Amino acid sequence: MTQKCDDINKFWHKFQKEVVDSGVSEAMAIWHIKWAKKFAVSLRGKPLRSCSAGDVNRLALERQRKSKSESKLLGRQISDNVNI
């Protein structure tokens, strides 16, 4: 179990580095990591590498329904995340 946790932590660390290296600020990179982790949890066992834009859109719609006040900001941030 510890090895699996280490592997997961390494993955997210590497992902954050890639996001920052792509020109995203450190603060926004942290937001991207939080969003990506929520996205990964929402997949319920589906591997990230097999995800599609439809999976991203589904989560975005679910989040928008939960919080209409965040929907415009969320849409912009998701768009930025997809373009990384």
FENQUI-V493215 format. One record per helix or strand. SS is the DSSP state (H for helix, E for strand). FROM is the first residue (numbers start at 1). TO is the last residue. Records with the same first field share a line. If there is no record, write none. Layout:
SS: FROM-TO ; FROM-TO
This chain:
H: 2-21 ; 26-42 ; 48-50 ; 53-66 ; 68-82
